[in-house]
Amino acid sequence: MIDLLYFASVRERIGKATETVETNAETVSDLVKELSEREPRYALAFSDLSSLRVAVDQELLDFDASLEGAREVAFFPPMTGG
């Protein structure tokens, strides 16, 4: 089981801030593919990965990152400084 956290536009499109899923995904990309195939709101949220960032167990990583042993995956738009 992996806890998923959605922030900002991802949360707005999916309609929830968190959920726990059971998955056989090996990478974040595999997980995104699984989620996108669930229903249109997930497909919309993950339609442009270049506009999203991902953290696995609170470490900022790429979408090809392994999910082995992961407990939490967070999706969010790029952060801006100021």
DRENVEX-579639 format. One record per residue: chain; residue in three letters; x, y, z of N, C-alpha, C in turn. Coordinates in steps of 0.1 Angstrom, whole numbers, plus 2048, in hexadecimal, padded with zeros to 3 digits. Example, Ala and Ser with C-alpha at 12.3 -4.5 7.8 and 13.67 -1.06 7.14 Angstrom:
r ch:A, aa:ALA, n.X:884, n.Y:7C7, n.Z:84E, ca.X:87B, ca.Y:7D3, ca.Z:84E, c.X:884, c.Y:7DF, c.Z:84E
r ch:A, aa:SER, n.X:880, n.Y:7EA, n.Z:847, ca.X:889, ca.Y:7F5, ca.Z:847, c.X:881, c.Y:800, c.Z:84F
//
This chain:
r ch:A, aa:MET, n.X:808, n.Y:7F4, n.Z:800, ca.X:800, ca.Y:800, ca.Z:800, c.X:809, c.Y:80C, c.Z:800
r ch:A, aa:ILE, n.X:805, n.Y:816, n.Z:7F8, ca.X:80C, ca.Y:823, ca.Z:7F7, c.X:802, c.Y:82E, c.Z:7FA
r ch:A, aa:ASP, n.X:806, n.Y:838, n.Z:802, ca.X:7FE, ca.Y:844, ca.Z:804, c.X:802, c.Y:84E, c.Z:7F9
r ch:A, aa:LEU, n.X:7F8, n.Y:853, n.Z:7F3, ca.X:7F9, ca.Y:85D, ca.Z:7E8, c.X:7F5, c.Y:86A, c.Z:7EE
r ch:A, aa:LEU, n.X:7FC, n.Y:875, n.Z:7EB, ca.X:7F9, ca.Y:882, ca.Z:7EF, c.X:7F8, c.Y:88B, c.Z:7E2
r ch:A, aa:TYR, n.X:7EE, n.Y:893, n.Z:7E1, ca.X:7EC, ca.Y:89B, ca.Z:7D5, c.X:7EB, c.Y:8AA, c.Z:7DA
r ch:A, aa:PHE, n.X:7F2, n.Y:8B2, n.Z:7D3, ca.X:7F3, ca.Y:8C0, ca.Z:7D7, c.X:7EE, c.Y:8C9, c.Z:7CB
r ch:A, aa:ALA, n.X:7E9, n.Y:8D5, n.Z:7CF, ca.X:7E6, ca.Y:8E0, ca.Z:7C5, c.X:7DD, c.Y:8DB, c.Z:7BA
r ch:A, aa:SER, n.X:7E1, n.Y:8DD, n.Z:7AE, ca.X:7D9, ca.Y:8D9, ca.Z:7A2, c.X:7D6, c.Y:8CA, c.Z:7A1
r ch:A, aa:VAL, n.X:7DF, n.Y:8C2, n.Z:7A5, ca.X:7DD, ca.Y:8B4, ca.Z:7A5, c.X:7D1, c.Y:8B0, c.Z:7AF
r ch:A, aa:ARG, n.X:7D2, n.Y:8B6, n.Z:7BA, ca.X:7C7, ca.Y:8B3, ca.Z:7C4, c.X:7B9, c.Y:8B8, c.Z:7BF
r ch:A, aa:GLU, n.X:7BA, n.Y:8C4, n.Z:7B8, ca.X:7AD, ca.Y:8CA, ca.Z:7B3, c.X:7A7, c.Y:8C1, c.Z:7A8
r ch:A, aa:ARG, n.X:7B0, n.Y:8BB, n.Z:79F, ca.X:7AB, ca.Y:8B3, ca.Z:794, c.X:7A6, c.Y:8A6, c.Z:799
r ch:A, aa:ILE, n.X:7AD, n.Y:8A0, n.Z:7A2, ca.X:7A9, ca.Y:892, ca.Z:7A7, c.X:79E, c.Y:893, c.Z:7B1
r ch:A, aa:GLY, n.X:79D, n.Y:89E, n.Z:7B9, ca.X:792, ca.Y:8A0, ca.Z:7C2, c.X:795, c.Y:89B, c.Z:7D0
r ch:A, aa:LYS, n.X:7A1, n.Y:898, n.Z:7D3, ca.X:7A5, ca.Y:893, ca.Z:7E0, c.X:7B3, c.Y:897, c.Z:7E3
r ch:A, aa:ALA, n.X:7B7, n.Y:898, n.Z:7F0, ca.X:7C4, ca.Y:89B, ca.Z:7F4, c.X:7CD, c.Y:88F, c.Z:7F6
r ch:A, aa:THR, n.X:7C7, n.Y:884, n.Z:7FA, ca.X:7CF, ca.Y:878, ca.Z:7FD, c.X:7C7, c.Y:86C, c.Z:7FA
r ch:A, aa:GLU, n.X:7CE, n.Y:861, n.Z:7F8, ca.X:7C7, ca.Y:854, ca.Z:7F7, c.X:7D2, c.Y:849, c.Z:7F9
r ch:A, aa:THR, n.X:7CE, n.Y:83D, n.Z:7FD, ca.X:7D7, ca.Y:832, ca.Z:7FE, c.X:7D3, c.Y:828, c.Z:7F3
r ch:A, aa:VAL, n.X:7DE, n.Y:823, n.Z:7EC, ca.X:7DB, ca.Y:81A, ca.Z:7E1, c.X:7E4, c.Y:80E, c.Z:7E2
r ch:A, aa:GLU, n.X:7DF, n.Y:803, n.Z:7DD, ca.X:7E7, ca.Y:7F7, ca.Z:7DC, c.X:7EB, c.Y:7F6, c.Z:7CD
r ch:A, aa:THR, n.X:7F8, n.Y:7F4, n.Z:7CB, ca.X:7FD, ca.Y:7F5, ca.Z:7BD, c.X:808, c.Y:7EB, c.Z:7BB
r ch:A, aa:ASN, n.X:80A, n.Y:7E7, n.Z:7AF, ca.X:815, ca.Y:7DE, ca.Z:7AB, c.X:81F, c.Y:7E7, c.Z:7A2
r ch:A, aa:ALA, n.X:81D, n.Y:7F4, n.Z:7A2, ca.X:825, ca.Y:7FC, ca.Z:79A, c.X:834, c.Y:7FC, c.Z:79F
r ch:A, aa:GLU, n.X:83D, n.Y:7FB, n.Z:796, ca.X:84B, ca.Y:7FB, ca.Z:79A, c.X:851, c.Y:809, c.Z:79A
r ch:A, aa:THR, n.X:84C, n.Y:812, n.Z:792, ca.X:851, ca.Y:81F, ca.Z:792, c.X:846, c.Y:829, c.Z:794
r ch:A, aa:VAL, n.X:849, n.Y:836, n.Z:796, ca.X:83F, ca.Y:840, ca.Z:797, c.X:838, c.Y:841, c.Z:789
r ch:A, aa:SER, n.X:83F, n.Y:840, n.Z:77E, ca.X:838, ca.Y:840, ca.Z:771, c.X:82E, c.Y:835, c.Z:770
r ch:A, aa:ASP, n.X:831, n.Y:829, n.Z:775, ca.X:827, ca.Y:81E, ca.Z:774, c.X:81B, c.Y:822, c.Z:77D
r ch:A, aa:LEU, n.X:81D, n.Y:828, n.Z:789, ca.X:812, ca.Y:82C, ca.Z:791, c.X:80A, c.Y:836, c.Z:78B
r ch:A, aa:VAL, n.X:810, n.Y:840, n.Z:784, ca.X:808, ca.Y:84A, ca.Z:77D, c.X:800, c.Y:844, c.Z:772
r ch:A, aa:LYS, n.X:805, n.Y:83A, n.Z:76B, ca.X:7FE, ca.Y:833, ca.Z:761, c.X:7F2, c.Y:82C, c.Z:767
r ch:A, aa:GLU, n.X:7F4, n.Y:825, n.Z:772, ca.X:7E9, ca.Y:81E, ca.Z:778, c.X:7DE, c.Y:828, c.Z:77C
r ch:A, aa:LEU, n.X:7E2, n.Y:833, n.Z:783, ca.X:7D8, ca.Y:83D, ca.Z:787, c.X:7D1, c.Y:843, c.Z:77C
r ch:A, aa:SER, n.X:7D8, n.Y:846, n.Z:771, ca.X:7D2, ca.Y:84D, ca.Z:766, c.X:7C7, c.Y:844, c.Z:75F
r ch:A, aa:GLU, n.X:7C9, n.Y:837, n.Z:760, ca.X:7BF, ca.Y:82E, ca.Z:75A, c.X:7B3, c.Y:82C, c.Z:762
r ch:A, aa:ARG, n.X:7B3, n.Y:831, n.Z:76F, ca.X:7A8, ca.Y:82F, ca.Z:778, c.X:79B, c.Y:836, c.Z:773
r ch:A, aa:GLU, n.X:79D, n.Y:843, n.Z:770, ca.X:792, ca.Y:84B, ca.Z:76C, c.X:797, c.Y:859, c.Z:767
r ch:A, aa:PRO, n.X:78E, n.Y:860, n.Z:75F, ca.X:793, ca.Y:86C, ca.Z:759, c.X:799, c.Y:877, c.Z:762
r ch:A, aa:ARG, n.X:795, n.Y:878, n.Z:76E, ca.X:79A, ca.Y:883, ca.Z:776, c.X:7A9, c.Y:880, c.Z:779
r ch:A, aa:TYR, n.X:7AD, n.Y:874, n.Z:77B, ca.X:7BB, ca.Y:870, ca.Z:77D, c.X:7C3, c.Y:872, c.Z:770
r ch:A, aa:ALA, n.X:7BD, n.Y:86E, n.Z:765, ca.X:7C3, ca.Y:870, ca.Z:758, c.X:7C6, c.Y:87F, c.Z:755
r ch:A, aa:LEU, n.X:7BD, n.Y:888, n.Z:759, ca.X:7BE, ca.Y:896, ca.Z:757, c.X:7C9, c.Y:89B, c.Z:761
r ch:A, aa:ALA, n.X:7C9, n.Y:897, n.Z:76D, ca.X:7D3, ca.Y:89B, ca.Z:777, c.X:7E2, c.Y:898, c.Z:773
r ch:A, aa:PHE, n.X:7E3, n.Y:88D, n.Z:76C, ca.X:7F0, ca.Y:888, ca.Z:768, c.X:7F3, c.Y:889, c.Z:759
r ch:A, aa:SER, n.X:7EB, n.Y:891, n.Z:752, ca.X:7ED, ca.Y:892, ca.Z:744, c.X:7FA, c.Y:899, c.Z:73F
r ch:A, aa:ASP, n.X:7FF, n.Y:8A2, n.Z:748, ca.X:80C, ca.Y:8A9, ca.Z:744, c.X:816, c.Y:8A7, c.Z:74F
r ch:A, aa:LEU, n.X:81E, n.Y:89D, n.Z:74F, ca.X:827, ca.Y:89A, ca.Z:759, c.X:832, c.Y:8A4, c.Z:75A
r ch:A, aa:SER, n.X:835, n.Y:8AC, n.Z:74F, ca.X:83F, ca.Y:8B6, ca.Z:74F, c.X:83B, c.Y:8C1, c.Z:758
r ch:A, aa:SER, n.X:82E, n.Y:8C2, n.Z:75C, ca.X:82A, ca.Y:8CD, ca.Z:765, c.X:828, c.Y:8C8, c.Z:773
r ch:A, aa:LEU, n.X:82D, n.Y:8BC, n.Z:776, ca.X:82B, ca.Y:8B6, ca.Z:783, c.X:839, c.Y:8B2, c.Z:789
r ch:A, aa:ARG, n.X:83A, n.Y:8B2, n.Z:796, ca.X:845, ca.Y:8AC, ca.Z:79D, c.X:840, c.Y:8A1, c.Z:7A6
r ch:A, aa:VAL, n.X:849, n.Y:899, n.Z:7AA, ca.X:846, ca.Y:88D, ca.Z:7B3, c.X:850, c.Y:88C, c.Z:7BE
r ch:A, aa:ALA, n.X:84B, n.Y:888, n.Z:7C9, ca.X:854, ca.Y:884, ca.Z:7D4, c.X:850, c.Y:877, c.Z:7DA
r ch:A, aa:VAL, n.X:85A, n.Y:86E, n.Z:7DC, ca.X:858, ca.Y:861, ca.Z:7E1, c.X:85E, c.Y:861, c.Z:7EF
r ch:A, aa:ASP, n.X:856, n.Y:85E, n.Z:7F9, ca.X:85A, ca.Y:85E, ca.Z:807, c.X:861, c.Y:86B, c.Z:80A
r ch:A, aa:GLN, n.X:85C, n.Y:876, n.Z:805, ca.X:860, ca.Y:884, ca.Z:808, c.X:86D, c.Y:888, c.Z:801
r ch:A, aa:GLU, n.X:871, n.Y:880, n.Z:7F7, ca.X:87D, ca.Y:883, ca.Z:7EF, c.X:879, c.Y:886, c.Z:7E1
r ch:A, aa:LEU, n.X:87D, n.Y:892, n.Z:7DC, ca.X:87A, ca.Y:896, ca.Z:7CF, c.X:881, c.Y:88D, c.Z:7C5
r ch:A, aa:LEU, n.X:87A, n.Y:887, n.Z:7BC, ca.X:87F, ca.Y:87D, ca.Z:7B2, c.X:879, c.Y:87F, c.Z:7A5
r ch:A, aa:ASP, n.X:87E, n.Y:877, n.Z:79B, ca.X:878, ca.Y:877, ca.Z:78E, c.X:86D, c.Y:86C, c.Z:78D
r ch:A, aa:PHE, n.X:866, n.Y:86D, n.Z:782, ca.X:85B, ca.Y:864, ca.Z:780, c.X:85F, c.Y:855, c.Z:77D
r ch:A, aa:ASP, n.X:86C, n.Y:854, n.Z:77A, ca.X:871, ca.Y:846, ca.Z:778, c.X:877, c.Y:840, c.Z:785
r ch:A, aa:ALA, n.X:875, n.Y:847, n.Z:790, ca.X:879, ca.Y:842, ca.Z:79D, c.X:872, c.Y:835, c.Z:7A1
r ch:A, aa:SER, n.X:879, n.Y:82C, n.Z:7A8, ca.X:874, ca.Y:820, ca.Z:7AD, c.X:86A, c.Y:822, c.Z:7B9
r ch:A, aa:LEU, n.X:860, n.Y:81A, n.Z:7BA, ca.X:857, ca.Y:81A, ca.Z:7C5, c.X:85A, c.Y:80F, c.Z:7CF
r ch:A, aa:GLU, n.X:865, n.Y:808, n.Z:7CD, ca.X:868, ca.Y:7FD, ca.Z:7D6, c.X:869, c.Y:802, c.Z:7E4
r ch:A, aa:GLY, n.X:862, n.Y:7FD, n.Z:7ED, ca.X:862, ca.Y:801, ca.Z:7FB, c.X:85C, c.Y:80F, c.Z:7FE
r ch:A, aa:ALA, n.X:856, n.Y:815, n.Z:7F4, ca.X:850, ca.Y:822, ca.Z:7F6, c.X:844, c.Y:822, c.Z:7FF
r ch:A, aa:ARG, n.X:842, n.Y:82C, n.Z:807, ca.X:836, ca.Y:82C, ca.Z:80F, c.X:82D, c.Y:838, c.Z:80B
r ch:A, aa:GLU, n.X:833, n.Y:842, n.Z:805, ca.X:82C, ca.Y:84E, ca.Z:802, c.X:831, c.Y:854, c.Z:7F4
r ch:A, aa:VAL, n.X:827, n.Y:859, n.Z:7EC, ca.X:82A, ca.Y:860, ca.Z:7E0, c.X:822, c.Y:86C, c.Z:7DF
r ch:A, aa:ALA, n.X:828, n.Y:877, n.Z:7DD, ca.X:822, ca.Y:884, ca.Z:7DC, c.X:823, c.Y:88A, c.Z:7CE
r ch:A, aa:PHE, n.X:818, n.Y:890, n.Z:7C9, ca.X:818, ca.Y:896, ca.Z:7BC, c.X:814, c.Y:8A5, c.Z:7BE
r ch:A, aa:PHE, n.X:81C, n.Y:8AE, n.Z:7B7, ca.X:819, ca.Y:8BC, ca.Z:7B8, c.X:81F, c.Y:8C4, c.Z:7AD
r ch:A, aa:PRO, n.X:81A, n.Y:8D0, n.Z:7AA, ca.X:820, ca.Y:8D8, ca.Z:79F, c.X:82E, c.Y:8DD, c.Z:7A4
r ch:A, aa:PRO, n.X:836, n.Y:8E2, n.Z:79A, ca.X:843, ca.Y:8E7, ca.Z:79E, c.X:841, c.Y:8F3, c.Z:7A8
r ch:A, aa:MET, n.X:84B, n.Y:8F3, n.Z:7B1, ca.X:84B, ca.Y:8FD, ca.Z:7BC, c.X:851, c.Y:90A, c.Z:7B6
r ch:A, aa:THR, n.X:84C, n.Y:915, n.Z:7BA, ca.X:853, ca.Y:922, ca.Z:7B6, c.X:858, c.Y:929, c.Z:7C2
r ch:A, aa:GLY, n.X:863, n.Y:930, n.Z:7C0, ca.X:869, ca.Y:937, ca.Z:7CB, c.X:864, c.Y:945, c.Z:7CB
r ch:A, aa:GLY, n.X:868, n.Y:94C, n.Z:7D6, ca.X:863, ca.Y:95A, ca.Z:7D6, c.X:867, c.Y:962, c.Z:7E2
//
